[in-house]
Amino acid sequence: MAHSLRRALSALAAPLLAVTLATIPAAPAHADDTPPSPLDKPGYTLDFSEEFDGTTLDTDRWLPYYLPHWTSEREKAKARYTIADGVLTERIDADTPAWNSRYDTTVKISSIQTYNKDWWHRFNGSMPNDHHEPDFNGYTTKYGYFEIRAKNSNVGGGGHQALWLVGTDDTTSASANPEIDMVETFFNKPNNWRIAAYGWGNPDFLSNWYLSDAAVPSGSPTTEYHTYGMEWTPTELKFYYDGQLYRTIPDAPNMPMGMIMGIYTDAGSGQHNDVWPKTWSVDYVRVWKKNGGYPESYYRLKNRETGQYVDDDGSGTAKYGALPATDLSTQWAVENAEGGHVRFKNRETGAYLHMENQTGNVQTGTVPGTYWSAQWTRETVDDRIRLKNRWKGTYAHTESRTGSVQYGNAPPGWWTSQWTLEPVG
């Protein structure tokens, strides 16, 4: 997220949500390099492997310019780097120019990326797309286990190194694509691993910043190589340090994303000092895919009182009945929404459960992801759940036995307001 803090201010995005985290012991003064992970990962298939062999960058995979469509002087966006002994070393020198002084002041960048398109990642809402750049897609993907083995900069002062992912679905000038900062570690916190994420207006991912900036469990990240991993599934992001679980974000983007990897000064991480060059070294970037893929999980909503299941018969009203598990109209995908809420999407019709029109019954239909009327809280009672609507605070129930799912101020003890989520294939 080289520019995420700056963009948050300029675009007046949602306030930063700082996550309070348990204290982690400070890293010891020295430990050995963490060895590379095997290419063979049980249960997974290698999908992308950049080992930085040879002495040149694979320009079919990597564009050696940083978001060049935003700057009128393309050469100022060009990466400075070397590749030797199987390691990419990205570099900022004293004479590296500011990449876009008109809209980004003194920020200096040396970065490569696997995707580019006009308007992509508009971190400054007032900044125009300066000129057309050819579309570039060296690698974009949806879900997987990402891992980088790297040694961080050891120069101090303001600046950071980063590997981050940006969504690609919104190709308009709004560029409302989510962002995951898998690594965004500041020079002045050499023993920390900084992780951040945000939806940038995408309704299906975080509406506030997630931020974790805390010490790694062991080792010296600026003098040794360590591995930083991220498991991206349809419902969560899990981060791993040297193969051990480090952080979890209980939400995930659901669109293809491209990668950006670089070293930066002055971009939200403080004013640079005069130690040059500033470098970080990357041994490899790899992505594995889980064997069998990442299928959506579907569930049936069974009412405790009636023993029957919620379905979408296409009428625009959620019904319930004694329907077989093979009936796709009774199967619902549970999608994460902001603030820990969920949305229920019907497998057959693609419609969502909502109460937008206040008819007295829960409705089904096409509702934007930002609408609170289609977002629900799952409250646990007697090993079952109650579905509380975010907008009105009322509960889905079957009290009047009409055949349609109602909503209202149902007490917790009503079995008609209690549901079981039964998984289906």
Buried (B, 14 or more C-beta within 10 A) or exposed (E): BBBBBBBBEBBEBBEBEEBEEEEBEEBEEEBEBBEBBEEEBEEBEEBBEBBBEEEEBEEEBBBBBBBBBBBEBBEBBBBBBBBEEEBBBBBBEEEBBBBBEEBBEEBBBBBBBBBBBBBBBBBBEEBEBBEEBEEBBBBBBBBBBBBBBBBBBBBBBBBBBBBBBBBBBBEEEEBBBBBBBBBBBBBBBBBBBBBBBBBBBBBBBBBBBBBBBBBBBBBBBBBBBBBBBBBBEBBEBBBBBBEEEBBEBEBBBBBBBBBBBBBBBBBBBBEBBEBBBBBBBBBBBBBBBBEEEBEEBBBBBBBBBBEBBBBBBEEEBBBBBEBEEEBBBBBBBBBBBBBEBBBBBBBBBEBBBBBBEEEBBBBBBEBEBBBBBBBBBBBEBEEBBBBBBBBBEBBBBBBEEEEBBBBBEBEEEBBBBBBBBBEBE
